[in-house]
Structures are given as C-alpha cells and as structure tokens.
Amino acid sequence: MQRVEREIQRLIKEIDYDEVTRLFNMLSGGKRLRAKLILKIAPDEKDAPLLAAIVELIHAASLLHDDVIDEALTRRGVASVNATDGSKIAVMLGDVLYSKAYSELVGFNKDIAQCVASSVTSLSCGEMQDVEMAKEFNEDEDKYLKMLYLKTATLIESAAYSSALLAGKDAPSYGIYGKNLGLSFQIIDDILDITSDSATLGKPAMHDFVEGKCTLPYIHLYKELNKEDKQRLKDLHAKTIDASETLWIKEKMREHKSIERSYELAQKLSDEAMLCVKDDIELIEILKTMIKRSY
C-alpha cells in the first residue's frame, strides 16, 4: 500500500496547486479497499499501484460530491471539506480529482480505461437515483439494490475486473467477486448505521433514515409491519427522530429480525463471491473480514 500512497501523492503534486494539496491532505484515506483489491489481484504488475491510485482518486472525488449532496458535516470522523471550506470548494476539488484520474487513466489499455471510466458514469447515475429515491419512502428492495450496485458496487467491480485484465486473469469471475463484495460491503454499512453508536460510525447513528434513505433493514421491516405501524414508519421517514422513536424502530427490527434478514443477503452475496475466487485465500479473507466488521 505504500506504493499506492506514493502514487497518490505524486498525482496530487503534479496538479501543482497548493490549495488542492492542502485540501486533499485534510481527507481521511479510509480503508483503501479498492486499492487493496487491485494490488492483491495484480501483485506483480508494475502499473497496479498507479491503477489503484487512480481508482482511489475517483472514489475520493465521489465522496466529496456525496457529502455536498447529503450536506454531511463529517466524513470518517473528521470534518468534511464542505463543512470547513464550503460546498463550492468541495465540488471543485472533486472535479479536479476526477479529471486528474482520467488524464492518467488514458495511459492504460483501452479495455481497462473503458472499464473504469464506465463505472464512474454508473456511479454518478447511482448517486442521482439515490437522491431521487430519498424524496419518498421506498419499499422496493430490487430498486434499492439496483441503486446500491450503481452507486457503490460498480467501482469495486471495475477495480477487480480491470486489475484482472492487467494481470491476464479471468476478469469476468473477478468482476462478479468485486460486484458482490461491493453490495455486501454497503449492506453491512446499512446495518451498522442502525446498530452502531455515533462515536464508532464517525457520524450520527441512524443518519441514513433521517436523510431519507430507506436502506435494506427498513425495507424488510416495512414488509412485516401492520397497517398502522407501516404508516408510523412512513411518517418518521426523512425527519429528525427522537430517542423514543429510535427505540421503537429498533424494537420492531428486533421483533421482525430485519437486521438478520439483511445480514443473510450480505452473507449470500459474500458466499457467491468466494466461489468465484475459491483458490485465492487473500481475497476470501477480505470477504470474511468485511462481513464481520463492526465499523
């Protein structure tokens, strides 16, 4: 990963704008899941660290825009750029990172460049769908999972697929692995937003529902509620909820096993991903660690 961090810093330095460097250094690097995938799938390829750096710049840019859209004041436990420097600066920084990533991406094989670039288009469409879906209570699981794939899983899928292309491996199998890993990862995030506390999350707990996001546990819960409770849940959607309302939601989720059902889908997707890379112990370990994480 040190090679990837060096490539990231080199790319930022090449932009040759001190303000971009300052702002980028404020960002928390996160888990670098996409970069780790690329290095594990193509460990012997000299261009793998650069590909990983490009994908991480794209991911950082998407998060900057995401925070502006969500009006999020924190990201990974630290103040977001839109909180410290304003939304205009955050959007422009995201644009700078996107454009720098694309300028480096064109140096790769056409199929690799097209794979990553197409995933960014999908990612942006997923973000638009997420915003649109937040306008009203969504009870459609398939619609939610499609949005989740576009917004989150597609970039992880392309990281796995493109690095397999780079290494001359079975790209479609690795693509399925990346897609399922991405979906499982986000479903676990959905669960943790409900089950973890604010200090652990680095953001307010149950913030998704307050923002208008009907994540998988809420969709499962809604299906099981009686007519009166269905309406109560809808009435709480996209509103600041107090402690008693939070407790009611959590108690109903325990009663109807909404968390467990969501976790079962994450596990099913993870198991399918393992079958695609059954001979790769390190990639299987990533899945096992992800499915058990608590933050």
PEKA-V357401 format. One record per run of one state. SS is the DSSP state (A for helix, B for strand, O for the rest). FROM is the first residue (numbers start at 1). LEN is the number of residues. If there is no record, write none. Layout:
BEGIN
SS_FROM_LEN + SS_FROM_LEN
END
This chain:
BEGIN
O_1_1 + A_2_14 + O_16_2 + A_18_9 + O_27_6 + A_33_9 + O_42_6 + A_48_23 + O_71_3 + B_74_2 + O_76_2 + B_78_2 + O_80_1 + A_81_5 + O_86_1 + A_87_19 + O_106_4 + A_110_24 + O_134_7 + A_141_27 + O_168_3 + A_171_25 + O_196_2 + A_198_4 + O_202_5 + A_207_5 + O_212_4 + A_216_9 + O_225_2 + A_227_10 + O_237_6 + A_243_14 + O_257_1 + A_258_19 + O_277_4 + A_281_12 + O_293_3
END
